[in-house]
Amino acid sequence: MTKLVNLPESPIEGANLIAGEWQKPSGERIDVISPWSGESIGSVPQSTQADVDAVVAGAKAAFAEWRRVPLRERTQILYRFRELLLEHLEELAHLDSAECGKTVAEARAGVLKGVEIVEFAASLQNMDDGATMEVSRGVTCETRREPLGVVVGITPFNFPAMVPMWMYPIAVTVGNAFILKPSEKVPFTANRMGQLMLDAGFPPGVFSVIHGGKETVEALCDHPDVEAVGFVGSTPIAKSVYARATSHGKRALCLGGAKNHFIVLPDADPDVTVDGVVRSFTGCAGQRCMAASLMVAVGDVDPLIEKIVEHTRGVRLGVDMGAIIEKRAHERLVADVAQGEREGAKLALDGRDTTAPEGFEGGYWLAPSILDQVTFDMECANRELFGPVLSIVHVKDIDEALALQSRSPYGNAYSVFTTRGATARYVAENSEAAMIGVNIGVPVPREPFSFGGSKQSKFGSHDMTGWGGVDFWTWTKKITTKWSLQPDATWMS
């Protein structure tokens, strides 16, 4: 039998990567708890202002040289990093899984999605050649992309490998020096990535890692030598980071939370729908901004709901679905299910009384729950629960379903399950969400298409990956040139 996850055999001591050197700050250290076991697997430092100053200074010094390195030479190092990611794929998957609680298969998929972004960034040497045009007689205009300088990525617990790779492969390839501040709940995957970046040949300071909590984030946002901040996390914190960074004149792109809806119609393909719905709300234990946690049942789809409930019963903890990130989140989700019942929802499936995988009884395990007959004024229909809880609202038609989504403050993802192309097109055209799925429960765009939401799910312009990411991490320089007077010059010359 395949082992569910390899937890570290001895405690890991997290450290900051500053100017190519691993440094252990003298500040307070906090335990890193594995959701699988509920036990410490190591500790991570809480950085001070002096640490922030040091990491920014190291990055600034590196940027002065790195920006002059030709794009093709930068991508050669990135190719080596890609090979190291694949070489260490299983190690990274188990480390990612151990600290964030997801299954090893989910963690492996997260690394591989990150590899796709590395491949996109490496392809920029062949695609992003700027533009030059003779705009008038004897006059040419040229556009060049320029790096911003020292840039920062602040990332959440749920994808220790993938979400940081939404940012730094593109950011460093276009010439920036990148500082990663991962969640203090999942520091070790970030550190392993940092070592692989060094092993690949990136110069000291081009990629750095600094650990800490709120104070570290604020210090990075306030630092005068930081030019841009990318953030992924909850909406309240995304809004706060965006306001703080932009108040200092920095560029910021902050992706927040979501309450993703998906419409299920009576004509939906049963196999596609059941599989898509269950994978969407139970994948990563529902702890992802693309989880579709509100099902909008249009008309009579009770037979499909029965199949969804039955299929969800078969989800195996530790194999098909991982653990909840921490005890506090586990307790909150248990309370959320109870509140849904109190407000009048029908508990079609109760995952609160569950059995942990053998050997991991001390972890934070919660099986999926399904609340049916939910009304839109209930808490579970509006708030992002961030766990394996599906709420089902019943409506008469598609327009009523779209009206519910319009009332939501979020605009991340929206899916429709149907076999009619005209219906799918109508939903796609009228939804206010930025990422639309047709018979897909988790409509994450693949490279070079970019990731980003709308409404309260995103603060700032551009998107995080693909060409949106290239635009975010660069500014454009326009050069207009004339070498001699033209005998046939016009007013435009």
C-alpha positions in Angstrom: 0.0 0.0 0.0 1.3 3.5 -0.9 2.1 5.6 2.1 -0.3 8.5 2.4 2.4 11.1 3.2 6.0 11.3 4.4 6.1 13.5 7.4 9.6 14.9 8.2 11.5 12.5 10.4 13.1 15.3 12.4 12.0 18.9 13.1 12.8 21.4 10.3 14.2 24.8 11.3 13.0 27.4 8.8 15.4 30.2 7.9 15.4 33.3 5.7 17.2 33.3 2.4 19.0 36.7 2.2 21.5 37.6 -0.6 22.0 33.9 -1.3 22.6 32.9 2.3 20.4 31.0 4.8 20.1 33.1 7.9 18.2 32.4 11.1 16.9 35.5 12.7 17.1 36.0 16.5 13.4 36.8 16.8 10.6 34.6 18.1 10.1 31.2 16.5 6.7 29.5 16.1 5.8 25.9 15.6 4.7 24.6 12.2 1.9 22.1 12.8 1.1 19.4 10.2 -2.7 19.1 9.6 -2.2 15.4 9.1 -1.0 14.7 12.6 -1.7 17.8 14.7 1.9 17.8 15.7 4.9 20.1 15.2 7.1 19.3 12.2 9.5 22.2 12.8 9.6 25.9 13.5 9.8 29.2 11.5 11.3 32.6 12.5 9.3 35.8 12.8 11.4 38.3 11.1 12.2 41.8 12.4 12.5 45.1 10.6 16.3 44.5 10.4 15.6 41.3 8.6 13.3 43.0 6.1 15.9 45.8 5.5 18.6 43.1 4.9 16.5 41.1 2.5 15.5 44.1 0.5 19.1 45.4 0.4 20.3 42.1 -0.9 17.6 42.0 -3.6 18.3 45.6 -4.6 22.0 44.9 -5.0 21.2 41.8 -7.1 18.8 43.7 -9.3 21.4 46.2 -10.4 23.2 43.3 -12.2 20.3 41.0 -13.0 18.4 43.6 -15.0 21.4 43.7 -17.5 21.5 40.0 -18.1 19.9 39.2 -21.5 16.5 37.6 -21.5 17.8 34.5 -23.2 20.5 34.0 -20.5 17.9 34.4 -17.7 15.7 31.7 -19.3 18.6 29.2 -19.5 18.8 29.3 -15.7 15.0 28.9 -15.5 15.3 25.8 -17.7 17.6 24.3 -15.1 15.2 25.2 -12.3 12.4 23.4 -14.3 14.6 20.2 -14.5 15.2 20.4 -10.7 11.5 20.7 -10.0 10.8 17.6 -11.9 13.8 15.8 -10.5 12.5 16.5 -6.9 8.8 16.3 -7.7 8.0 13.5 -5.2 10.0 15.2 -2.4 8.3 18.5 -3.0 4.8 16.9 -3.2 5.3 15.2 0.2 6.7 18.3 1.8 3.9 20.5 0.4 1.3 17.9 1.6 2.9 17.5 5.1 2.7 21.2 5.9 -0.6 22.2 4.3 -2.6 19.0 4.8 -3.7 18.2 1.2 -3.2 14.8 -0.4 0.1 14.0 -2.0 -1.6 13.7 -5.4 -3.0 17.3 -5.0 0.3 18.6 -3.9 2.0 17.0 -6.9 -0.5 18.5 -9.2 0.2 21.9 -7.6 3.9 21.6 -8.4 3.2 20.5 -11.9 0.9 23.5 -12.5 3.7 25.7 -11.3 6.0 24.0 -13.8 3.6 25.1 -16.5 4.2 28.7 -15.5 7.9 28.2 -15.5 7.6 26.9 -19.0 5.6 30.0 -20.0 8.2 32.3 -18.5 10.9 30.4 -20.3 9.1 30.9 -23.6 9.2 34.7 -23.3 12.6 34.7 -25.0 10.8 33.7 -28.2 7.6 35.6 -27.8 8.1 38.9 -26.1 10.2 40.8 -28.6 8.7 44.2 -28.1 7.5 46.3 -31.1 9.1 48.6 -33.6 7.4 50.5 -36.3 8.1 53.3 -38.7 5.4 55.7 -37.7 6.2 58.5 -40.0 8.8 59.4 -42.7 12.2 58.9 -41.0 10.6 58.4 -37.5 10.4 55.0 -35.7 8.7 54.2 -32.4 9.9 51.2 -30.3 8.5 49.7 -27.1 10.6 47.9 -24.6 9.6 46.0 -21.4 11.6 47.0 -18.4 11.6 45.3 -14.9 10.3 47.2 -11.9 13.1 46.4 -9.5 12.7 44.7 -6.1 9.2 43.1 -6.0 7.4 41.0 -3.3 5.0 38.1 -3.3 2.9 37.3 -0.3 1.3 33.9 -0.5 -1.3 31.8 1.4 -1.2 28.4 3.1 -3.3 26.4 0.7 -0.8 26.0 -2.2 2.7 26.2 -0.8 4.4 25.5 -4.2 1.9 26.6 -6.9 0.8 30.1 -5.8 4.3 31.4 -5.3 5.1 30.0 -8.8 2.2 32.1 -10.1 4.5 35.0 -9.4 8.3 34.5 -9.3 9.1 32.6 -12.5 7.7 35.4 -14.6 8.9 38.2 -12.2 12.6 37.1 -12.3 12.5 36.2 -16.0 11.6 39.7 -17.0 14.4 41.0 -14.8 13.1 41.7 -11.3 14.6 40.6 -8.0 11.9 38.7 -6.1 11.2 38.4 -2.4 8.8 35.6 -1.3 6.9 36.0 2.0 5.0 32.7 2.4 2.4 31.9 5.0 3.9 31.2 8.3 1.8 28.0 8.3 3.7 26.5 5.3 7.3 27.8 5.3 9.2 24.7 4.3 8.2 24.3 0.7 9.2 27.9 0.1 12.6 27.3 1.6 13.1 24.2 -0.5 12.2 26.1 -3.7 14.7 28.8 -2.6 17.4 26.2 -2.5 16.5 24.8 -5.9 16.6 28.4 -7.3 20.2 28.7 -6.0 21.1 25.2 -7.3 19.7 26.2 -10.7 22.2 29.1 -10.8 20.2 32.2 -10.0 22.5 34.8 -8.6 22.3 35.6 -4.9 19.5 38.0 -4.1 17.6 37.5 -7.3 15.2 35.2 -5.3 14.9 35.6 -1.6 12.6 34.2 1.1 11.6 35.9 4.3 9.3 34.6 7.0 7.0 36.3 9.4 3.4 37.5 10.0 1.5 40.7 9.8 4.4 42.9 10.9 6.7 41.5 8.2 4.0 42.1 5.5 3.6 45.7 6.6 7.3 46.3 6.7 7.6 45.0 3.1 4.7 47.1 1.9 6.2 50.2 3.6 9.8 49.7 2.4 10.9 52.5 0.0 12.9 50.1 -2.1 10.1 47.7 -2.9 8.4 48.6 -6.2 5.5 46.1 -6.4 3.5 43.7 -4.2 1.6 40.6 -5.3 -0.7 39.0 -2.8 -3.1 36.0 -2.6 -5.3 35.4 0.4 -8.6 36.4 2.0 -10.5 39.5 0.8 -10.1 41.6 4.0 -6.4 41.1 4.0 -6.1 41.6 0.2 -7.9 44.9 0.5 -5.7 46.0 3.4 -2.4 45.0 1.7 -3.5 46.7 -1.5 -4.4 50.0 0.3 -1.1 50.0 2.2 1.1 49.2 -0.7 -0.6 51.7 -3.1 -0.6 54.4 -0.4 3.2 54.4 -0.8 3.0 54.6 -4.6 3.7 51.0 -5.2 2.2 48.8 -7.9 -0.1 46.1 -6.2 -2.2 43.2 -7.4 -4.0 41.5 -4.5 -6.3 38.5 -5.1 -8.9 37.9 -2.4 -11.5 35.3 -1.5 -14.6 34.0 -3.3 -18.0 32.5 -3.0 -18.1 30.7 -6.3 -21.5 29.6 -7.7 -22.2 26.9 -10.2 -25.5 26.3 -12.0 -26.8 22.8 -12.5 -29.6 22.4 -15.1 -31.9 19.4 -15.6 -30.2 18.6 -19.0 -26.7 18.4 -17.5 -24.7 15.2 -18.2 -25.0 13.2 -14.9 -21.5 11.7 -15.0 -19.8 15.0 -15.9 -21.8 17.0 -13.4 -21.5 14.6 -10.4 -17.7 14.3 -10.9 -17.2 18.0 -11.5 -19.3 19.1 -8.5 -17.8 16.7 -6.0 -14.2 17.4 -7.1 -14.8 21.1 -6.9 -16.0 21.4 -3.4 -14.0 18.6 -1.8 -10.7 19.1 -3.7 -8.0 20.5 -1.3 -10.7 20.0 1.4 -12.5 23.0 -0.1 -9.6 25.2 1.0 -9.1 27.1 -2.3 -10.5 30.2 -3.8 -11.7 28.3 -6.9 -13.8 25.8 -4.9 -17.5 26.0 -6.0 -19.2 25.9 -2.7 -22.7 27.2 -3.7 -24.7 25.0 -6.1 -27.7 26.7 -7.7 -30.1 24.1 -8.8 -32.3 25.2 -11.7 -35.6 23.4 -11.9 -35.9 19.7 -11.0 -32.4 18.4 -10.5 -33.2 16.3 -7.4 -32.0 13.1 -9.2 -28.6 14.8 -9.8 -28.4 16.0 -6.2 -29.0 12.4 -4.9 -26.1 11.2 -7.1 -23.9 14.0 -5.8 -24.7 13.1 -2.2 -24.0 9.4 -2.8 -20.8 10.0 -4.7 -19.6 12.3 -1.9 -20.1 9.6 0.7 -17.4 7.7 -1.1 -14.7 10.4 -0.6 -11.9 8.8 1.4 -10.0 11.0 3.9 -6.3 11.0 3.3 -6.7 9.5 -0.2 -9.2 11.6 -2.0 -9.3 14.6 0.4 -6.8 16.0 2.8 -7.1 17.6 6.2 -8.2 21.0 7.4 -5.2 23.4 7.9 -5.6 24.0 11.7 -7.7 23.2 14.7 -9.3 26.6 14.8 -10.4 26.3 11.1 -11.8 22.8 11.8 -13.8 24.1 14.8 -15.2 27.0 12.7 -16.3 24.7 9.9 -18.1 22.3 12.4 -19.9 25.4 13.7 -20.8 26.6 10.2 -22.5 23.3 9.4 -24.5 23.5 12.7 -25.5 27.1 12.0 -26.8 26.1 8.5 -29.0 23.5 10.2 -30.3 26.1 12.7 -31.1 28.5 10.0 -33.3 25.9 8.3 -31.1 24.1 5.8 -31.6 20.3 5.3 -28.4 18.4 6.2 -28.2 16.0 3.3 -24.7 14.8 4.3 -23.0 15.3 7.7 -19.2 15.0 7.7 -18.6 16.2 11.2 -18.5 12.8 12.9 -15.7 11.1 10.9 -12.9 8.7 11.3 -9.3 9.9 10.7 -7.0 7.9 8.5 -5.1 5.3 10.4 -2.0 6.7 12.0 -3.2 10.3 11.8 -5.8 10.4 14.5 -4.4 13.6 15.9 -5.0 15.6 12.7 -7.7 17.9 11.7 -10.1 15.7 9.7 -13.5 16.7 8.5 -15.5 14.7 5.9 -17.6 16.6 3.3 -21.0 18.0 4.3 -23.9 19.0 2.1 -26.6 21.5 3.1 -29.7 21.4 0.8 -32.7 23.7 0.7 -30.5 26.7 1.5 -31.9 30.2 1.0 -29.7 33.1 -0.1 -30.1 35.0 3.2 -28.4 32.2 5.1 -24.8 32.6 6.2 -23.6 29.4 4.4 -24.9 30.9 1.1 -23.0 34.1 1.3 -19.8 33.7 3.4 -16.7 31.9 2.1 -16.6 28.9 4.5 -13.3 27.7 3.0 -13.9 24.0 3.7 -15.6 20.9 2.3 -19.1 22.2 2.7 -21.6 22.4 -0.3 -24.7 24.6 0.0 -27.6 24.1 -2.4 -30.0 26.8 -3.4 -33.0 26.1 -5.6 -34.3 28.5 -8.2 -36.8 28.5 -11.0 -34.6 29.6 -14.0 -31.2 30.8 -15.2 -32.0 34.5 -14.8 -32.8 34.0 -11.1 -29.6 32.1 -10.7 -27.6 34.8 -12.4 -29.3 37.4 -10.2 -28.0 35.6 -7.1 -24.4 35.8 -8.4 -24.9 39.5 -9.2 -25.8 40.1 -5.5 -22.5 38.4 -4.4 -19.6 40.8 -3.6 -17.2 38.3 -5.1 -16.4 37.6 -8.8 -13.8 34.8 -9.0 -15.3 31.8 -10.7 -18.7 30.7 -12.1 -19.6 27.5 -13.7 -22.6 26.0 -15.5 -23.4 22.3 -16.1 -25.5 21.8 -19.2 -25.5 20.0 -22.5 -26.9 23.0 -24.4 -24.4 25.3 -26.0 -26.8 28.3 -26.2 -27.4 28.0 -22.4 -23.7 27.9 -21.7 -23.1 30.9 -23.9 -25.9 32.9 -22.2 -24.4 32.2 -18.8 -20.9 33.1 -19.8 -22.0 36.4 -21.3 -24.2 37.4 -18.4 -22.1 36.3 -15.4 -20.0 38.9 -13.5 -17.3 36.5 -12.6 -13.9 36.7 -14.3 -13.3 33.0 -14.8 -16.1 30.9 -16.3 -16.5 27.2 -16.5 -18.7 25.1 -18.8 -19.1 21.6 -17.4 -15.9 22.4 -15.4 -16.1 22.8 -11.6 -12.7 24.5 -11.2 -12.2 26.8 -14.2 -8.6 27.7 -13.7 -7.1 29.1 -16.9 -4.0 27.4 -18.3 -1.0 29.2 -19.5 -0.8 31.6 -21.4 -4.3 32.6 -20.2 -4.1 34.5 -17.0 -5.6 34.0 -13.6 -7.6 36.7 -11.8 -11.0 37.6 -10.5 -13.3 40.6 -10.4 -15.3 42.6 -7.8 -14.1 41.9 -4.3 -12.0 39.0 -5.5 -9.3 41.2 -7.0 -7.8 44.5 -6.1 -5.6 46.1 -8.7 -5.1 45.8 -12.4 -3.7 43.0 -14.6 -3.8 39.3 -13.7 -1.4 37.1 -11.9 -0.2 34.6 -14.5 0.2 34.5 -18.3 0.5 37.7 -20.2 -1.3 39.5 -17.4 1.6 38.6 -15.1 4.2 39.8 -17.6 2.3 43.1 -17.8 2.1 43.4 -14.0 5.8 42.8 -13.3 7.1 45.2 -16.0 6.7 48.8 -17.2 7.0 49.9 -20.9 9.6 52.3 -22.2 8.7 54.0 -25.5 11.6 55.2 -27.7 10.9 57.6 -30.7 13.9 58.0 -33.1 14.8 60.2 -36.0 18.3 60.3 -37.6 18.1 62.8 -40.4 15.8 65.3 -42.0 13.6 63.8 -44.8 13.2 65.7 -48.1 9.6 64.6 -48.2 8.8 65.3 -44.6 5.2 65.9 -43.4 3.8 67.5 -40.3 4.2 64.1 -38.5 8.0 64.1 -39.1 
